[in-house]
């Protein structure tokens, strides 16, 4: 698709989703008409809206910033993974060293 840059100029849009441009090219210079696909904003639809991210500079903005939940949920998951892996390492070390009694 093409994106307006000035009243008489357009520029090709290089970001695509499934081989379709994210620049919709709707009604140039009208604020109430979307000119970019969902998740994209600014000139040439080259920036991501809040809550969206991309894997590469020419990649599409995908809605994944909130798929992991809040920061607190992420910290709890991280803590649980660390505690779990520490327990597994402790038991494995105990078994390898040949301890005879229960390590707990």
Backbone bond lengths (Angstrom), bond angles and torsions (degrees), N, CA, C in turn:
res aa  C-N    CA-C-N  psi(-1)  N-CA   C-N-CA  omega(-1)  CA-C   N-CA-C  phi
1 X - - - 1.430 - - 1.510 110.38 -
2 X 1.299 114.10 169.86 1.457 120.79 179.14 1.517 108.66 -114.18
3 X 1.313 115.41 148.52 1.452 121.60 179.69 1.519 108.01 -123.19
4 X 1.345 118.23 130.75 1.468 119.99 178.37 1.519 111.54 -67.86
5 X 1.335 116.33 138.20 1.465 121.66 175.63 1.513 110.47 -112.12
6 X 1.273 117.54 -30.63 1.466 123.61 177.31 1.522 105.86 -150.96
7 X 1.294 117.59 177.34 1.470 120.65 -175.58 1.530 112.30 -58.35
8 X 1.311 119.01 -29.61 1.461 120.18 -176.09 1.523 113.16 -121.71
9 X 1.349 117.36 14.55 1.458 119.92 -177.43 1.521 110.44 -128.19
10 X 1.308 115.83 144.68 1.457 121.71 171.50 1.517 108.20 -133.13
11 X 1.313 116.02 154.87 1.456 122.74 -179.04 1.519 108.51 -130.76
12 X 1.325 117.67 138.88 1.467 118.91 177.83 1.527 111.71 -63.69
13 X 1.294 115.94 140.29 1.457 122.88 178.19 1.529 107.72 -93.11
14 X 1.336 117.19 127.88 1.467 119.80 -173.51 1.530 113.98 -99.51
15 X 1.322 119.11 -5.78 1.455 121.45 -179.16 1.531 108.81 -93.46
16 X 1.331 115.60 130.95 1.459 120.35 -177.68 1.520 111.26 -132.28
17 X 1.339 115.24 151.84 1.457 123.10 171.69 1.520 105.97 -120.89
18 X 1.312 117.85 118.70 1.470 122.30 -177.75 1.520 111.35 51.08
19 X 1.333 115.78 45.36 1.461 124.17 178.24 1.527 114.11 64.17
20 X 1.331 116.79 22.04 1.461 122.31 175.42 1.522 107.35 -121.16
21 X 1.322 116.95 130.84 1.453 121.94 -177.89 1.524 111.89 -61.42
22 X 1.344 115.71 143.34 1.465 119.85 175.74 1.526 111.02 -81.01
23 X 1.323 118.12 -11.92 1.464 122.22 175.27 1.522 107.64 -83.69
24 X 1.309 115.94 112.32 1.456 120.41 -176.04 1.517 112.52 -79.34
25 X 1.342 117.26 -25.44 1.459 120.29 177.72 1.512 113.93 68.65
26 X 1.314 117.75 25.23 1.465 121.51 -178.84 1.517 111.39 -81.13
27 X 1.278 116.48 134.24 1.467 124.72 168.65 1.522 113.32 28.77
28 X 1.296 116.23 77.54 1.462 121.46 -176.96 1.513 112.39 -50.13
29 X 1.324 114.84 136.95 1.456 124.44 174.12 1.526 113.94 67.40
30 X 1.308 118.41 19.90 1.458 120.81 173.84 1.522 107.33 -106.39
31 X 1.308 116.31 117.97 1.462 122.32 -174.28 1.524 113.53 -61.80
32 X 1.329 117.98 -35.16 1.457 120.83 -172.47 1.521 113.78 -85.62
33 X 1.327 118.10 -1.66 1.458 121.83 -179.17 1.525 108.49 -109.35
34 X 1.337 118.79 123.52 1.472 120.12 -178.68 1.534 111.60 -64.32
35 X 1.323 115.54 132.85 1.453 120.67 178.41 1.523 111.80 -108.40
36 X 1.332 116.76 -8.16 1.465 121.98 -179.99 1.525 109.30 -128.03
37 X 1.328 115.32 153.59 1.459 120.97 175.30 1.526 109.10 -65.64
38 X 1.308 116.18 161.08 1.460 121.78 -179.53 1.531 110.74 -53.46
39 X 1.335 114.89 133.49 1.457 120.76 178.80 1.511 114.04 93.77
40 X 1.330 118.58 -9.48 1.462 122.84 -177.19 1.513 110.61 -114.64
41 X 1.341 116.92 144.10 1.458 122.28 179.38 1.518 109.82 -145.76
42 X 1.315 115.80 174.19 1.462 126.06 173.31 1.525 113.52 72.37
43 X 1.321 114.42 -172.30 1.457 122.06 -176.42 1.521 110.69 -58.99
44 X 1.304 116.43 130.73 1.468 123.72 -179.02 1.521 112.06 58.44
45 X 1.323 116.06 22.13 1.473 121.96 179.33 1.526 110.13 51.74
46 X 1.331 115.41 35.06 1.451 121.01 -172.18 1.511 116.33 -90.25
47 X 1.316 117.68 -0.70 1.469 120.00 178.60 1.523 109.18 -117.56
48 X 1.307 115.32 157.45 1.467 120.61 179.37 1.524 110.23 -97.15
49 X 1.331 115.79 140.90 1.455 121.14 174.35 1.529 108.62 -67.92
50 X 1.335 116.21 164.11 1.458 120.78 175.07 1.525 109.35 -57.28
51 X 1.336 116.45 135.62 1.456 121.29 179.77 1.515 113.62 90.46
52 X 1.327 117.34 -1.52 1.464 121.97 179.20 1.522 108.93 -118.08
53 X 1.320 116.65 155.43 1.461 121.46 178.89 1.524 108.95 -148.44
54 X 1.326 115.99 166.54 1.470 120.74 178.43 1.520 109.97 -132.83
55 X 1.331 115.44 156.57 1.461 121.28 179.50 1.521 112.50 -85.28
56 X 1.342 117.02 -27.32 1.465 120.83 -178.68 1.525 109.03 -144.82
57 X 1.331 116.71 166.95 1.461 120.36 -176.02 1.522 112.80 -63.51
58 X 1.311 118.38 -27.69 1.468 120.80 178.34 1.521 112.51 -104.98
59 X 1.316 116.40 7.69 1.455 120.56 179.85 1.520 111.50 -81.65
60 X 1.296 115.14 162.63 1.461 121.09 178.89 1.530 110.13 -78.07
61 X 1.319 115.90 152.41 1.462 121.54 176.08 1.521 108.18 -80.09
62 X 1.302 116.60 123.88 1.459 120.64 -179.91 1.518 109.04 -116.88
63 X 1.299 116.08 149.78 1.459 122.28 -175.08 1.522 109.02 -83.65
64 X 1.326 116.48 91.24 1.450 117.63 179.29 1.514 114.21 -139.12
65 X 1.283 117.46 1.96 1.462 118.43 -177.88 1.521 112.40 -65.22
66 X 1.324 118.64 -27.66 1.454 119.64 -177.14 1.522 113.31 -104.64
67 X 1.318 118.46 7.00 1.461 119.37 -176.94 1.518 112.70 -70.89
68 X 1.320 117.73 -16.30 1.455 120.68 -178.99 1.515 112.39 -95.60
69 X 1.306 117.90 1.62 1.457 121.12 179.47 1.513 111.44 83.33
70 X 1.295 115.16 -162.98 1.463 120.73 -176.88 1.528 110.99 -77.33
71 X 1.304 114.92 170.61 1.466 120.82 177.46 1.526 109.45 -62.74
72 X 1.328 116.79 -38.74 1.465 120.40 -179.37 1.531 111.40 -64.26
73 X 1.334 116.99 -41.22 1.467 119.78 177.52 1.521 110.40 -62.96
74 X 1.319 117.16 -40.57 1.471 120.88 178.56 1.522 111.27 -64.11
75 X 1.332 117.05 -40.58 1.468 120.27 178.64 1.525 111.56 -66.12
76 X 1.321 117.08 -38.89 1.475 120.23 177.54 1.518 110.25 -64.23
77 X 1.345 117.03 -44.01 1.474 119.78 177.53 1.528 110.91 -60.41
78 X 1.323 116.48 -44.17 1.465 120.94 179.61 1.518 110.76 -61.13
79 X 1.324 117.60 -43.83 1.452 122.15 178.34 1.528 110.79 -61.30
80 X 1.332 117.19 -46.36 1.468 120.47 -178.97 1.525 112.03 -64.67
81 X 1.311 117.15 -38.86 1.467 120.00 177.54 1.518 110.08 -64.79
82 X 1.331 117.21 -42.24 1.476 120.06 178.85 1.522 112.02 -64.27
83 X 1.323 117.72 -43.28 1.466 120.97 178.92 1.527 109.75 -64.31
84 X 1.320 117.04 -44.44 1.464 120.74 179.77 1.515 112.76 -61.98
85 X 1.329 116.44 -45.27 1.470 118.82 -179.49 1.529 111.26 -68.54
86 X 1.314 118.20 -32.55 1.465 121.08 176.51 1.527 110.45 -65.65
87 X 1.322 117.33 -42.10 1.472 120.97 177.86 1.523 111.25 -63.06
88 X 1.321 116.54 -43.31 1.468 120.23 179.15 1.522 109.86 -63.14
89 X 1.318 117.74 -43.56 1.466 121.18 179.59 1.527 110.96 -63.76
90 X 1.314 117.44 -39.66 1.463 121.83 179.58 1.528 110.98 -63.47
91 X 1.324 116.61 -48.15 1.468 120.54 -179.26 1.528 110.16 -65.38
92 X 1.345 117.80 -42.21 1.467 120.69 179.81 1.528 110.67 -62.85
93 X 1.312 117.74 -41.85 1.463 121.65 178.48 1.523 110.79 -63.76
94 X 1.303 116.87 -43.13 1.455 122.18 178.84 1.524 110.69 -60.33
95 X 1.347 116.45 -42.57 1.468 120.56 -178.56 1.528 110.98 -69.70
96 X 1.322 117.49 -38.08 1.453 120.99 -179.38 1.534 111.21 -68.49
97 X 1.308 116.22 -38.68 1.462 119.64 179.81 1.516 113.45 -76.53
98 X 1.313 115.74 -5.59 1.455 120.06 173.57 1.500 114.40 79.28
99 X 1.277 118.57 32.10 1.455 121.17 177.86 1.532 109.39 -64.44
100 X 1.309 116.65 139.19 1.455 120.07 -176.53 1.515 114.04 -90.29
101 X 1.303 118.13 -26.12 1.464 120.24 -175.87 1.522 110.42 -103.05
102 X 1.293 115.24 167.98 1.453 121.82 177.79 1.524 109.30 -62.15
103 X 1.344 117.80 130.12 1.471 119.73 -176.95 1.513 112.96 -71.72
104 X 1.333 117.50 -10.12 1.461 119.93 -179.28 1.483 108.19 -104.67
